[in-house]
């Protein structure tokens, strides 16, 4: 009896930044900042564009708001990715291994650092940021290892 068979593979896009800063640490930080910052830029622009479409009204002020939000999110996302990449690379070099512990610690330090950039950083927000960052980084590593 004939059987139908479907086989599909999804490959993530691979983009290399062609800037060599002469140091592997700086290259990773810059690469993370640019790649993920670009995603944040698109995210911020799409959220504001959606608001413009719902309002069905465009003004100079609304376009300025779109550019401001896109830039702000691009920088925030890029800083998080650059910080995580740098801390993770540094820990890998210092400890000589890359496992879930270095990923957890990198995420926690990145989350705490991000929380410290708030206008009024309180200790509970820093702890929550560290816990969230560690959890997200570890979950992403687990998912990445499942697909490898």
Protein Blocks (a to p, Z undefined) as FASTA:
>chain_A
ZZddddddddddddddfbdehiaklmmmmmmmmmmmmmmmmmmmmmmmmmmmmnopacfk
lmmmmmmmmmmmmmmmmmmmmmmmmmmmmmmmmnopacfklmmmmmmmmmmmmmmmpmbl
cfklmmmmmmmmmmmmmmmmmmmmmmZZ
